[in-house]
Amino acid sequence: MITTDNATHSPLYDGESIEAALDAVQEHDASITGTVSFSTHGRFAVSFVPDQSVAAAVGPMTKAFASITEVDGAGNPILGLADTKIYNIVPTPGRVTIRGEAIWDSNINLRISLVLF
């Protein structure tokens, strides 16, 4: 599936959304944190799907904050040569979808960290 910008009809990202299970690493009084790692380049969309115990708490009124970093083969954050960006974070019932971009001509390893309130 290719999604296009209505004004310019240029591709926003090419391909299906990436489905990723959110590994909730910590649950606080009012927040959930987690990370997901994947490999891609260009524009992308990632849907974070937490496990059932957490998914019920995620909805349209959830506040979501995300960061992105390139990681090495061992999963350690690095300041690589590629520019990485997060454009949108959209919480919906039971999932959070993030659209972003990795400006590089081949796949690179990325990690998105997510905090939900």
Secondary structure as a PSIPRED ss2 file (coil, helix, strand):
# PSIPRED VFORMAT (PSIPRED V4.0)

   1 M C   1.000  0.000  0.000
   2 I E   0.000  0.000  1.000
   3 T E   0.000  0.000  1.000
   4 T E   0.000  0.000  1.000
   5 D C   1.000  0.000  0.000
   6 N C   1.000  0.000  0.000
   7 A C   1.000  0.000  0.000
   8 T C   1.000  0.000  0.000
   9 H C   1.000  0.000  0.000
  10 S C   1.000  0.000  0.000
  11 P E   0.000  0.000  1.000
  12 L E   0.000  0.000  1.000
  13 Y E   0.000  0.000  1.000
  14 D E   0.000  0.000  1.000
  15 G C   1.000  0.000  0.000
  16 E C   1.000  0.000  0.000
  17 S C   1.000  0.000  0.000
  18 I E   0.000  0.000  1.000
  19 E E   0.000  0.000  1.000
  20 A E   0.000  0.000  1.000
  21 A E   0.000  0.000  1.000
  22 L E   0.000  0.000  1.000
  23 D E   0.000  0.000  1.000
  24 A E   0.000  0.000  1.000
  25 V E   0.000  0.000  1.000
  26 Q E   0.000  0.000  1.000
  27 E E   0.000  0.000  1.000
  28 H C   1.000  0.000  0.000
  29 D C   1.000  0.000  0.000
  30 A C   1.000  0.000  0.000
  31 S C   1.000  0.000  0.000
  32 I E   0.000  0.000  1.000
  33 T E   0.000  0.000  1.000
  34 G E   0.000  0.000  1.000
  35 T E   0.000  0.000  1.000
  36 V E   0.000  0.000  1.000
  37 S E   0.000  0.000  1.000
  38 F E   0.000  0.000  1.000
  39 S E   0.000  0.000  1.000
  40 T E   0.000  0.000  1.000
  41 H C   1.000  0.000  0.000
  42 G E   0.000  0.000  1.000
  43 R E   0.000  0.000  1.000
  44 F E   0.000  0.000  1.000
  45 A E   0.000  0.000  1.000
  46 V E   0.000  0.000  1.000
  47 S E   0.000  0.000  1.000
  48 F E   0.000  0.000  1.000
  49 V E   0.000  0.000  1.000
  50 P E   0.000  0.000  1.000
  51 D C   1.000  0.000  0.000
  52 Q H   0.000  1.000  0.000
  53 S H   0.000  1.000  0.000
  54 V H   0.000  1.000  0.000
  55 A H   0.000  1.000  0.000
  56 A C   1.000  0.000  0.000
  57 A C   1.000  0.000  0.000
  58 V C   1.000  0.000  0.000
  59 G C   1.000  0.000  0.000
  60 P C   1.000  0.000  0.000
  61 M C   1.000  0.000  0.000
  62 T C   1.000  0.000  0.000
  63 K C   1.000  0.000  0.000
  64 A E   0.000  0.000  1.000
  65 F E   0.000  0.000  1.000
  66 A E   0.000  0.000  1.000
  67 S E   0.000  0.000  1.000
  68 I E   0.000  0.000  1.000
  69 T E   0.000  0.000  1.000
  70 E E   0.000  0.000  1.000
  71 V E   0.000  0.000  1.000
  72 D C   1.000  0.000  0.000
  73 G C   1.000  0.000  0.000
  74 A C   1.000  0.000  0.000
  75 G C   1.000  0.000  0.000
  76 N C   1.000  0.000  0.000
  77 P E   0.000  0.000  1.000
  78 I E   0.000  0.000  1.000
  79 L C   1.000  0.000  0.000
  80 G C   1.000  0.000  0.000
  81 L C   1.000  0.000  0.000
  82 A C   1.000  0.000  0.000
  83 D E   0.000  0.000  1.000
  84 T E   0.000  0.000  1.000
  85 K E   0.000  0.000  1.000
  86 I E   0.000  0.000  1.000
  87 Y E   0.000  0.000  1.000
  88 N E   0.000  0.000  1.000
  89 I E   0.000  0.000  1.000
  90 V E   0.000  0.000  1.000
  91 P E   0.000  0.000  1.000
  92 T E   0.000  0.000  1.000
  93 P C   1.000  0.000  0.000
  94 G C   1.000  0.000  0.000
  95 R E   0.000  0.000  1.000
  96 V E   0.000  0.000  1.000
  97 T E   0.000  0.000  1.000
  98 I E   0.000  0.000  1.000
  99 R E   0.000  0.000  1.000
 100 G E   0.000  0.000  1.000
 101 E E   0.000  0.000  1.000
 102 A E   0.000  0.000  1.000
 103 I E   0.000  0.000  1.000
 104 W C   1.000  0.000  0.000
 105 D C   1.000  0.000  0.000
 106 S C   1.000  0.000  0.000
 107 N C   1.000  0.000  0.000
 108 I E   0.000  0.000  1.000
 109 N E   0.000  0.000  1.000
 110 L E   0.000  0.000  1.000
 111 R E   0.000  0.000  1.000
 112 I E   0.000  0.000  1.000
 113 S E   0.000  0.000  1.000
 114 L E   0.000  0.000  1.000
 115 V E   0.000  0.000  1.000
 116 L E   0.000  0.000  1.000
 117 F C   1.000  0.000  0.000
